[in-house]
Amino acid sequence: MLRLTDVSKRYGSGAWVLDRVDMEIPPGQSVGILGSNGSGKSTLLRILAGISRPTRGRISGMPRLIGYVPDRFPAADAMNPIAYLVHIGRIRGLGGDEARRRGLLLLERLRLAGGIRTPIRALSKGNAQKVALAQALMTPPELLILDEPWSGLDAGAHQVLGEIIAETVRAGGSVVFTDHRESVTGAHATMAYRVDQGRVLRHQPGTRAPMAHVMLTDPGAEFRSPSRIDWHEVDGVAGVGGDGGQIQLRVHPAACDDLLMIALRGGWSVAEVRRDHAATPARDGERWSR
Ligand SMILES: Nc1ncnc2c1ncn2[C@@H]1O[C@H](COP(=O)(O)OP(=O)(O)OP(=O)(O)O)[C@@H](O)[C@H]1O
């Protein structure tokens, strides 16, 4: 089993990004990593993938076959998707024909649009993300590491990715993924960790971290209504309620200032900001209450 023991990480002489992390990734589990922007999620994933070395601490049980989808796919690639996948397949030990067959199958399953012969750098963000996913799956991974994998994916590919995660876990592999939306993490993870101020703690089922509650109202200005904002897509938003002239948001405290700025710029009035004082029981219907 992949295990981090007392792992810390800093870049150069900067602040500690990860601080004395103990963590296990058991086989047959899908592990969600929660945390606000800049909390260290990508750093943690790069260490789990063996791409970045911890400054201190130990890693054991690193699987041989790791599929890794980084947060930023090097989209400046002049290769086309199928040539790139054949190249990756061959590096992983597949024959040319087998690599081509598997690459085409994956691109079809993820419904790549934009052409298998278009240079990757000319693809849209979502289609480049599909190629990034396909390369991680060219050989069935024992550990699949996905950094914000849903970012930019359309609804069809969103569902396929959920199926791929479930299949990997059913086959006895492990999946580790990040996503800033708690609802997405809840839907696809069997266990979760939260990165907060360098520490990585189990996200306990039955509780949720202290949250901020924000109520916004339409100021009722005569000639101007507030902007329509898809609050589900705003970083740190874990729940949205209300309608029309009044909106209630449940927000990770670290993201609250940025959210208030977006609201005010959009012409909303801030009617109330309230903060939980301690971890509170999950509400009925939230996946974490399993
Ligand atoms: N290569 C690097 N060199 C120096 N600092 C880095 C490097 N990579 C990350 N950092 C810093 O480490 C901290 C954690 O970054 P990281 O990308 O791991 O966070 P994150 O939780 O994945 O953020 P996000 O949700 O925005 O993707 C940040 O302060 C970032 O600036």
The ligand as an SDF file (V2000), in Angstrom:
LIG
                    3D

 31 33  0  0  0  0  0  0  0  0999 V2000
    7.4230   24.5680   -8.6300 N   0  0  0  0  0  0  0  0  0  0  0  0
    7.1380   25.4120   -7.6430 C   0  0  0  0  0  0  0  0  0  0  0  0
    8.0370   26.3070   -7.2080 N   0  0  0  0  0  0  0  0  0  0  0  0
    7.7710   27.1510   -6.1940 C   0  0  0  0  0  0  0  0  0  0  0  0
    6.5980   27.1910   -5.5350 N   0  0  0  0  0  0  0  0  0  0  0  0
    5.6420   26.3310   -5.9210 C   0  0  0  0  0  0  0  0  0  0  0  0
    5.8550   25.4010   -6.9980 C   0  0  0  0  0  0  0  0  0  0  0  0
    4.7320   24.6580   -7.1530 N   0  0  0  0  0  0  0  0  0  0  0  0
    3.8570   25.1110   -6.2250 C   0  0  0  0  0  0  0  0  0  0  0  0
    4.3970   26.1050   -5.4900 N   0  0  0  0  0  0  0  0  0  0  0  0
    3.7360   26.8310   -4.3690 C   0  0  0  0  0  0  0  0  0  0  0  0
    3.2800   25.8660   -3.4400 O   0  0  0  0  0  0  0  0  0  0  0  0
    2.0120   26.2270   -2.9110 C   0  0  0  0  0  0  0  0  0  0  0  0
    1.0050   25.1080   -3.1790 C   0  0  0  0  0  0  0  0  0  0  0  0
    0.7850   25.0220   -4.5740 O   0  0  0  0  0  0  0  0  0  0  0  0
   -0.0740   23.8530   -5.2290 P   0  0  0  0  0  0  0  0  0  0  0  0
   -0.0780   24.0680   -6.6980 O   0  0  0  0  0  0  0  0  0  0  0  0
    0.4230   22.5470   -4.7250 O   0  0  0  0  0  0  0  0  0  0  0  0
   -1.5340   24.1460   -4.5940 O   0  0  0  0  0  0  0  0  0  0  0  0
   -2.9930   23.6380   -5.0490 P   0  0  0  0  0  0  0  0  0  0  0  0
   -3.7370   23.3190   -3.7950 O   0  0  0  0  0  0  0  0  0  0  0  0
   -2.8610   22.5410   -6.0600 O   0  0  0  0  0  0  0  0  0  0  0  0
   -3.5870   24.9360   -5.7350 O   0  0  0  0  0  0  0  0  0  0  0  0
   -4.7860   25.0780   -6.8350 P   0  0  0  0  0  0  0  0  0  0  0  0
   -6.0600   24.6020   -6.1990 O   0  0  0  0  0  0  0  0  0  0  0  0
   -4.8000   26.5470   -7.0950 O   0  0  0  0  0  0  0  0  0  0  0  0
   -4.3740   24.2680   -8.0410 O   0  0  0  0  0  0  0  0  0  0  0  0
    1.6350   27.5470   -3.5660 C   0  0  0  0  0  0  0  0  0  0  0  0
    1.9960   28.5890   -2.7010 O   0  0  0  0  0  0  0  0  0  0  0  0
    2.4920   27.5740   -4.8220 C   0  0  0  0  0  0  0  0  0  0  0  0
    2.8060   28.8960   -5.1910 O   0  0  0  0  0  0  0  0  0  0  0  0
  1  2  1  0
  2  3  1  0
  2  7  2  0
  3  4  2  0
  4  5  1  0
  5  6  2  0
  6  7  1  0
  6 10  1  0
  7  8  1  0
  8  9  2  0
  9 10  1  0
 10 11  1  0
 11 12  1  0
 11 30  1  0
 12 13  1  0
 13 14  1  0
 13 28  1  0
 14 15  1  0
 15 16  1  0
 16 17  2  0
 16 18  1  0
 16 19  1  0
 19 20  1  0
 20 21  2  0
 20 22  1  0
 20 23  1  0
 23 24  1  0
 24 25  2  0
 24 26  1  0
 24 27  1  0
 28 29  1  0
 28 30  1  0
 30 31  1  0
M  END
$$$$
